[in-house]
């Protein structure tokens, strides 16, 4: 994974299939009007600790400060994603209804796809209305694994798929 943060919080947490240095940071910097700094960052240190605990099954709710960059609609969608309980799933349709925009299913799905802060903004907890996995920037194998990992480590237990 590759991560980045502004002074006010984490702005990037992405899976990378190649070496992290191959991630298109130049494009990210240009799109978000920022530049690379290699100085220590408290948000990234906290994120690293929380991710370790998450993958160990010990952390259910992230507390690291986030600074997602997006439109007002995307921000609303991402905030709503953070209300999906650990170990549970919701459909894009349910999410659209929760936004009081029941016909905005595609817009909601597109906003999920614009989320650059994986796991902590849990777009992996959203599936199709038919219960099937749909697109995920980190790959469908991860979209399947992450909720199963959560379910195994939650009081709900059992399998999802």
Residue, then its C-alpha position, 0 to 999 in steps of 0.5 A: x500500500x501507499x499512503x499520503x497525508x496533509x497536515x490535517x489528515x490522511x489523504x491517500x491510502x491505495x493498494x499498488x500492484x507494482x512497487x510503490x515508487x511506480x504509483x503515479x504520484x505526479x498525477x496525484x500531486x497535480x490533481x490535489x495541488x500538493x508536493x512530496x515531503x519525506x518528513x515524518x507525519x503523525x497521521x501516517x504513523x497513526x495510520x500505520x499502527x491502526x492498519x496493523x491492528x486492523x489486519x490483526x483483527x483488533x481494530x474495528x474503527x479507525x480514529x486517524x484523521x482523514x482529509x479526503x479530497x473531492x467534491x461536496x457530493x463525494x464528501x457526503x458519500x465518503x462520510x456515509x461510507x464511514x457509517x457502515x458497521x465493521x463486518x457488515x455490507x450495504x448495497x449501492x441502492x441502500x447507500x443511495x437511499x441513505x443519501x436521500x437520493x434513491x435514483x443516484x445509484x450510479x453517481x454513488x457508485x462513481x463517488x465510491x470509485x473516487x475514494x483514494x483512502x482505502x479501508x479507512x473509508x470502507x467502500x469495500x463494504x458496498x456491494x450490488x443489490x443482487x449481493x454480488x461484488x462489483x468494482x473495487x480499485x484494489x481488485x475484487x479479490x481484496x473486496x471479497x477478502x476485506x469484508x470476510x476478514x471483518x466478519x470473522x473478527x466481528x461479533x456477527x461472525x460467519x461468512x458473507x459470500 
